[in-house]
Amino acid sequence: MSTQVILPRIMQIGENASQDIPVVMTNLGCKRPLIITDKMMVKLGYAAAIQARLAAHDIQAEVFDETVPEPTVASIQAGVAKARGGDYDCIIALGGGSPIDSAKAIAILAKHGGEMRDYKFPRIVVESGLPIIAVPTTAGTGSEVTRVTIIADEKTDEKMLCVGIGFMPVAALIDFSLTLSLPPRITADTGIDALTHAMEAYVSKKASLYSDCQALQAMRLIAPNLRRAYHDGADKTAREAMMLGSTLAGVAFSNASVALVHGMSRPIGAHFHVPHGLSNAMLLPSVTAFSIPAAVERYADCARAMGVATAADSNEVANTKLLAELRALNDELQVPSPAQFGIDREQFFTQLEVMAEQALASGSPNNNPRVPSADEIIEIYKQLW
């Protein structure tokens, strides 16, 4: 069976890669960009730096900075209006996963109209929107190399999974120097998000030899460096490894799909406003324990790639070490339980059936080595508390 691989047309990787944006735009034939970002990127001066770099090449760029964490249908509407109202021929998506996901949605809606729900999975979006040049500033989502965007519907408290080649950026500038200012909490949450992408891509029923290569190398880069980046944000070696690992994990899951962790994570974020990477981190140990019996060798491979088990360890020993490492990682990176995050117990338990239905409806749990029932999902949610 063959595997279809879809990537950005241009990928510029390495320190100060973001400074090459004028050349990338010229290569793409783009001259009128709209920078879509958030207010933190403006405050840190990242948006102004890109504007200045472009201005030196006689390219003027306007900024839309009203994207929000965990983007919603309402939050992207102003961006859609901005993109429609200007004579823009491309979008520069600057920031973490939320600005890049917002830019993907805006690029499609600005060109083709309709509502975000019209583009929700199982529809596969093949239409091209405004071309996107992605400049990630976190090492986590891998959104710069994925054909996926996640937008929450506030009316139904559902995180909508939107998929298709139409959401793939045409270029990605992967510059680890932009992550040096990340605080520990965001470093942790985005880092575990990337680790989850790699693990789920590797154990996914849609995995291929190609995605396996990306996923295993991503784990080799992320696992030894996540703690280092968390404790010392100025550690360039760790930051570079995390950035490349995140991108490779994004390539892996974009071609192999995510699985149960992501399926269960989205409803937690939608109902209780938990950041996506953090809800993944909450779930990863419990979902891994649930899934190991159906993919013993695959999870053992993950343990060995992460460096927590050796080739001499049996699969069973390797998986015991893997679970111990995932729990220890959450402890060291101070990942809270839902209760510790501040979620109301009654509200959490009241929503369990709805969250289980939404998790299954996303399709992601069907990629898991062990496909759960709604009751099994509910039980895992209860274990998190």
N, C-alpha and C positions, 0 to 999 in steps of 0.2 A: 504494500500500500504506500502511496506517495504522500508527502507532506507539503502543504502550501505554506511558504514563508513570506510574510509581509513585513517590511521594515521601512523606516524613513529613507527617502532618496539620498539624503546627505546626513552623515553623522560625523561631527567634529568632536573629538574626545581628547581631554587632557587639560592641564592647567592653563588658564586664560583662554580657553576655547571660545568663550563668549565674546571675546574681543574681535573674533573673525566674522562677526555677524554681517558687516557690510559686504564682504566677499561672498558669503553664502547667499545673501539677497541678490547680488548681481548674477550669480550662477543660476538662480531660480527665475531671474527676469522680473523681480519684484522691486517696486520703487515707492510705494505708498503704504507703509505699515501702520497698524494700530497695535500698540502694546497693551495687552490685557494682563493685569497683575492685581496685587492687593496693596493696601496702604502700608504694610510693613516693608514691602520691597521699595516703596517710594521713600519711606522714612530712612531706610538703610542706605539710600542713594543708588541702588542697583538700577532702577528705572532711568534715573538721570544719567548714569554712566553709559547705558546703551544709547540713550538719546544723543549724548555728546559724541559717542563713537560714530553714530550714523550721520550726525550733522557735519562731521569732518569730511564725510564723503558726499555732502550735499543731499542727504536724505533726511527729511523732516518726519518725525514720528510723534503722534499724539498718544496720550496715556489714558486708559480707562482703569481705575484702581478700586472699583467697587465690588470686586469678587469677595466671597466670604468663605470661611472654613466650612467644609461639608456643603457644597453648593446646592441650592434649591431652585425650583422652577421660577419662583419670584425673583431670586437674586440674579438670575441671568438675563432677565427681561431688559434691564437698563443697558446691558452690554449689547443685546440684540439691536436695540434702538440706536445705540451709538454706531455699531458696525453698519447698519442699514443707512444711517444718515450721512455717512462720510464716503468719500471716493477712495476706499481702501482696496488694495489688491492682495493684502496678506495680513496675517495676525502674528505678532510675536507674543507667545505665551510665556510669561516670566513668573516663576515662583515654584511652590510645591505642587502637590497633586491637585489641590483645589483650584488654583488659578488655571492650571493646564486643562483640567477637566471642564472648567467653566468655558475656557476658550474653545474647546472642541465642540461643545454644545452651541455656543454662540456662532461659530463658523458655519455650522449646518443650518441653524434656524435663520441666520441673516440672509443666506442665499436661497433657501428653499421654503421658508415659511413653516406654518403649522405650529403645533405644540410639542413639547418634549415627549409627552406620552405617546405621540404618534411614532416616535423612533425607538420605543422601548422593545427590548427582547421579548418575543422571539423574532421580531423584525430584524433583518440584517441590513444595515445601512451601507449601500454601495455608492450613493451619490457623493460627489466631491463638494465640500464646502469651500470657504475661503482657505487658501493654503496657510498652514500653521508652521511656524518656526518655534520649536519648543526649547526653552532655556530653563532646565530644572535647577532649583536651589535647595532641594533636599535629596538625601539618598534614601529613597524609600518606595515611592509609588511606581516608578518605572513608567509613568504615564507618557513620557516623551517618546516611547517606542511601542506603545500599545494602541490597538484599535478598539479601545473601550473608554467609555466615560460613565460616571455614576452621578446621577442627579436625583435629589430627594423631592418627592411630591408632598408638600406640606399638608395637602387636603386629606391624604390617606396615610400619612406617616410611613411611606414606602420609599426605599432607595431603589430607583429604577436603573437597571443595568441596560446600557445602550451599547450595541456592538456592531462593528462593520468597518470595512476598509475606509469608509468615508471619514472616520474619526482619527485615522493615522496621520500624525504630523508628516509634512514633507521633508522637514529637516529637524535635527536635534543637536544642540550644542551642549555637550556634557562636560561641565567645568567644575571640578571639585573645589576650586578656590571659593566658589560662591556658597559653599556649605560651612566654611570655617567659623562663621558667626552664629551658627545654629545653637540654641540652648540645649542642655542635656535632655530635657523632657522630649523635645521634638526629635532629637537625635535618636533617642531610645525608641519612640513610637514608630518613626519612619523606618528605622533599621530593622525592627522586628517585622514590620510589614514586608520589607524586602525579603527577609529570611523566609517568611510564610509563603511569599510568591514562589520562591525557589523550591521549597519543599513540596508545595501543592502541585506545582508543574511536574515535578519528578514522579509523584505518586499518582497523578491524574490518569484516568483511563484513556485520555487523549494524548498521552505522552508519546514522543517519537525519539528516535536516535538524535535528531537535531536538538529538540528541546531538552533532552537529557544532558547533552554536552553543556548547554548554557546554564542549566539549573545546577549541575554539580559544581561547575566553576564558580558560580555565584555563591554557593554555600561555602566553598573554600575561601573566598574573599571576605564574605560577611562575618562568618562565625568567629574568626580570631581577632577581628578588628572592631566589632561593635562595642565591646566593653571599653576598648582603648579610646574610641571616638567619644563615647559617653563621658568618660572621666577626664579626657583632655581634648577639648574641641579644636585646639591648635595643632594637633598631631596630623601633619600633612600626609604621612604614609598611610595612616589609618583612614583618613578622609578620602584619599584617592581610591583605596581598596573598596571602601563602602560605596562610593559613587559608581565605580565600574560594576561592582557586584549588584547594585540596585538595577542598573541598566540591563545587565545580562539576565537577571531574574525577571525583569519586565519583558524581555524578548522571549524568555522561556514560557511564561504564563500566557503571553499574548498568542502563542502558537500551540499551547497545550491546555489552556484554560485553568482557572483556579477550581477549588473544590469546596469541601464542607465548611472549613473555617470561614471563608469569605461569604458563603451562603448564609451562615448564622450571624456573621459580623454585621452585615448591612442593616438588619432589623434593629439591632442594639443601637447602632448609630442613629437610625431614623427616629426611633421612639424616645431615646434618652440623650441624644446629642453627645454621644461618646465619640471622640476622634477615631477615624477608621483604623489607623495603625494600632491604637490602644485597644480597641475592641478585638482586633485580631490577636494581639498579645494575650488578652484575657483568655481567649479560646484555644490557642495553639496547643498547650499541654493536654487539655482534656480531649480535644478532638483527635490528637495524635494517639493518645491511649486507646480511644474508641476504635481507631482505624487500623492500628498495627496488625491485629490478627488476620486481616485480609491482604496485607502487603508486607509481610515480615522481612523479606529480603530487600525490598525497596527502601523501607525506613532504616534498615541497617546500613544501607549504602549512604543514606543521609548522615547518619551518625559518623561514619568514616570520613565523608567529605568534610564535615564540620570539625574533624579532628578530636572528637570526644571518644571515639572507639578506634581500635587498630584492626589491621587485616587479620591478626591472630584471634580476635574476639569472635565468638559465634554470633550468629544473627540475634539470638535471644539476649546475649550479654550486651551486644551493641545497642539494642533497643531499650534495654534497661538503662544504659548510660545516656541514651538520647532523651528519655523522659526526665531523668535526673537533671540533665543540662538545661532543658527547656524551663523546668521549674526554678532552677538556680538562677537562670538568666532573668526571669521575671522578678525574682527576689532582689537581685542586685540592681536591676534597672527600675525598681520600685513601681512595678505594674500593679495597680490596685484591683481589687475585686469589684464587682458592681456595687456592693454595699459600701466599700471604702471610697468609691468614686462619688458616692452621695445619692445614688438612685434610691427612690422610695421602694421599700420591699413589697408593699401591697400592689403598687403600680407595676412593678417588674413581674410579679407572679400572675397578675391579672392579664398581662399581655402575652403570656407564654404561648398560648394556642395560636394567636394571630401571628406572632413572630415565627413560629414553626411553619405555618402556612406560607408566609412570605419567603422564608428561607428555601423551602422546596420549590416554590413558584419561580425563583430566580434561575433554576436549572443547574446551579453550581454543585449542589450535593450529588447530583447524578454522575458527576465526574469522579467522585470519591471512591477509593478502593472498596470501602464498605458503605453502601448506600443506606442511609438511615430512614426509619419511619418517622412520622410526626411525633409519636410518643418518645422515640429515642432522642430526637432533637430536644424535646421538652426536658427530658432527664438530664441532658448535658447542660442546658441552660440552668437547671436547678443546681447542678454541681458547682457552677461558677459562683454562686451567691456567697 
